[in-house]
Amino acid sequence: MTIPEPNGVHAAWLPPEAFRAIGSRRVLVCGDGPLAGTVREEAEAACARHGGSLTADSPDLVLALSTARPLPAAAARLAGPEGPGEQGFVLARHDGVTVVLADDPAGLLYGLFHVVRLGEAAFGAARPAETHRPAVPRRMVDHWDNVAVHPVMGQVERGYAGGSIFWADGAARGDLTRVRAYGRLLAACGVNAITVNNVNVHATEAHLLTDRLGDVAAIAGALRPYGIRVHLSVNFASPVALGGLPGADPLDERVREWWAATTARVYETIPDFGGYVVKADSEGQPGPFAYGRTHADGAGVLADALEPFGGVVHWRAFVYNHRQDWRDRSTDRARAAHDHFQPLDGEFRDNVILQVKHGPMDFQPREPVSPVIAAMPRTRLAVEFQATQEYTGQQRHVCYLAPMWREVLGFRPWGPAGRAVAEVAGEMVAVSNVGDDPYWTGHPLAQANLYAFGRLAWDPWLEPAAILDEWIDLTFAPAPDPPRGTLHALMDGSWRTYERYTAPLGAGFMVRPGHHYGPDVDGYEYTPWGTYHFADRDGVGVDRTRASGTGFTGQYPPPWSEVYESPERCPDELLLFFHHVPYGHVLHDGSTVIQHIYDTHFAGAEEAAAYGRLWEEAAGSVEPALHARVRELLGEQLRSAEEWRDQVNTYFFRKSGVPDARGRRIH
C-alpha cells in the first residue's frame, strides 16, 4: 500500500508537514496484520519525507501492539492487567522515548494519528501514561450519494461539494485513490464506519445489494486499510424490486429467507461488511406499515439476516406525516418520532440501532434535543447529526457546527443530576459534507465540521475551540504562522452568527422550498410538510404545550417538560419552538420578541460583513488559491446575510406594525 495523495486535491488535515515530528525521528512499529501494516506504511512514508528512519536501534517513537513479541522494553513498561481495550491506546513518554501501546491494530492506528495531532509536543517533556478510549464503538458518516444522477437531487442529495467521490456516470469510479485518501482522513479524526449510498434508495442504488455488489466491495477494499467498515443503505421493498416476491411483509417466511440468502452473499463478498441503513415509511419510502407491521417487525427481519455475521441495522427514526393539512394545528411533526417509536421500546433486536436526529424536526440551526433520546432506555440509539450544511448555509457560509453538537451531547434530559445525551447514545452518526470538490467540502473551512464530528464522536467532552485548534494546526501546518487567531475569530461563533441572521428564537424552516437556500419566511407555511411558524398580526410561534397546544412538551421527562411548558421559564433561544407569543413578549434579557428579531438580524449581517475583513488578515499565511476560494464565499455569505436580514425584518415589521426602536432601515 502507498499513502494516498490524489493529484490536485487539498490535503485537508493530513498535509505532509503534519508528519514532520514523526518523520524526522527514529520509529519502531511492532505488530502484525493489515492495520499495523498501515501504521508502518504511514511511519515509513513520513520518515522518507522528513529524514527519519524505521529502526529498532534506540527509537524515539515506539508504536506497538501489546501482543507483539518481543515487546520492546519501553512499551513493556506500559503493559498491565487492564489494557486500553478495543480501539483504545496508551500514550506515554519516558526516558526520551514516546510510546503508543494498543491491544488491537485499530487502537494502534488511532494512536499514530494522535501523535500526529500532538506534533512536537509528543516528544517534549516526560508524559505519564494516559489511556485513550473511544466513547462509542461505532462512529459513522452517512453519504447521501446517488449512483445515477437524480433528476431533482442530483448526484449527491443535499450535497454542496460537487459530485460523489464514489460514483460517476451511473457507475463506481474506476480510480479509488481519492476514496483511500478519504478513508485516511476519516481514520485520522476517529471515524470507523461509512455508508456509501443515499438513504433514499432509488432504482439504480437498490442493485448495489445484489448484482452491483462488486462496486461496494471495491470501495470497501479501498477503505479497509484505514479501518473503515462499509455499510449499505437498502430499500425495505428489495424482496419485491430485486427478488421478484409479491410483497415485503417482514413476517412472511419467503421474505425472511430472501433477506437471509441475500445477506449471506453480501458477507461472502465483503466479510467485514458493517450492515444496513434503512429509511422506511418516511417521505414516500416503503416500509412495514403497508403490511400492518411495526418498525420493530420491519427492522427485525433485516437484523435476523445480519445477526450470524455480526452485522447491524441502523433504522432511522425520521418518520412523520409529510402530507399534513396546514390548517390542522393538532398534528405536530415534532411529535412524530416519539409517537411512532417510544411504544416500541424493548421490542427491537439487540443488533438494531435506532438512528435518531438530534432534534425533533430536521437539522435546523436551533432545535431542542429530540425527546426520543430519553424515551427508549431498552433500545440501542445512535444520535444523528448533519455535517452537510443543508440548513446552515450549504457550505457557502462559514458555520462551525461543533458548538451546536457539543451543546446537544452535553444536554441532560433528566436535569443536572441526570445523564447527558453523550452518555445515553451508543453511537454517533453524521451525514457527510464531502464531495469531489478539490477542497473536499466546497468551502475549505467546512472541513472543520467533518473533523469535529469525528473528534466529538471519539470524545464528546472535547471543547469545540480545542478541536478547532487541532484542525487549524494540522491543516495549515505548512504555513510559518498558521492564522489561528483569524480563524478563531471567524469560526468560533459562526453558528450563532448564522442563527442571528436566519431563524429567530427557535423558529425554523424560513427557507426557500426545495433547495433550502436563502430566506423565504412563508415558504413552507402552507405546505404539507408540517414546518410552520404561525406568524400573524398578534404574535408568532408554535404552541406545543400540554395546556393549550400539541402536547409535545409532555414527551420530555421532568424537569424539561415543565421548563418548556412555561413561556416564562423556557429558554429564549427556543421560545418560538414551544410557544406562540405576542410580539411584545419580554425575553429574559429585557428586550421584546419583535425587537430581538430586528436586533439579531442586523447584528448577524454586521458580523458576516466583518468576516471578509478578518479573512484579509490571513492573506499572507495561507495558500493563495484557498484564500481566494474563501474570500469569494465570504462575499456570498454577506450578500445572503443581508438578504436574510431584510426579508425577515421586513416580514415581521409588516406583520406586527411595530417599528425598530433604533430607527434602522426596514424595507
Sequence and secondary structure as in RCSB ss.txt:
>XXXX:A:sequence
MTIPEPNGVHAAWLPPEAFRAIGSRRVLVCGDGPLAGTVREEAEAACARHGGSLTADSPDLVLALSTARPLPAAA
ARLAGPEGPGEQGFVLARHDGVTVVLADDPAGLLYGLFHVVRLGEAAFGAARPAETHRPAVPRRMVDHWDNVAVH
PVMGQVERGYAGGSIFWADGAARGDLTRVRAYGRLLAACGVNAITVNNVNVHATEAHLLTDRLGDVAAIAGALRP
YGIRVHLSVNFASPVALGGLPGADPLDERVREWWAATTARVYETIPDFGGYVVKADSEGQPGPFAYGRTHADGAG
VLADALEPFGGVVHWRAFVYNHRQDWRDRSTDRARAAHDHFQPLDGEFRDNVILQVKHGPMDFQPREPVSPVIAA
MPRTRLAVEFQATQEYTGQQRHVCYLAPMWREVLGFRPWGPAGRAVAEVAGEMVAVSNVGDDPYWTGHPLAQANL
YAFGRLAWDPWLEPAAILDEWIDLTFAPAPDPPRGTLHALMDGSWRTYERYTAPLGAGFMVRPGHHYGPDVDGYE
YTPWGTYHFADRDGVGVDRTRASGTGFTGQYPPPWSEVYESPERCPDELLLFFHHVPYGHVLHDGSTVIQHIYDT
HFAGAEEAAAYGRLWEEAAGSVEPALHARVRELLGEQLRSAEEWRDQVNTYFFRKSGVPDARGRRIH
>XXXX:A:secstr
      TT   TT  GGGGHHHHTSEEEEE  SHHHHHHHHHHHHHHHHHT EE SSS SEEEEETT SS  HHH
HTT  SS   TT EEEEEETTEEEEEESSHHHHHHHHHHHHHHGGGGGSS EEEEEE  SSS EEEE  EEEEEE
TTTEEETT  SSS SSEETTEE S  HHHHHHHHHHHHHT  EEE S SS  HHHHGGGTTTHHHHHHHHHHHGG
GT EEEEE  TTHHHHTT  S   TT HHHHHHHHHHHHHHHHH TT  EEEE  SSTT   GGGGT  HHHHHH
HHHHHHGGGT EEEEE     SS  TT TT  GGGHHHHHHGGGTT S TTEEEEEESSSSSS SS    THHHH
 TTSEEEEEEE S TTTTTTTS    HHHHHHHHH  TT TTS  HHHH SEEEEE    SSTTSSSSGGGHHHH
HHHHHHHH TTS HHHHHHHHHHHHTTTSSS  HHHHHHHHTTHHHHHHHHS  TT    B TTT  SB TTTTT
TSTT       SSEE     TTTS  GGGGS TTHHHHHH TTTS GGGHHHH  EETT B TTS BHHHHHHHH
HHHHHHHHHHHHHHHHTTTTTS HHHHHHHHHHHHHHHHHHHHHHHHHHHHHHHHH    TT     
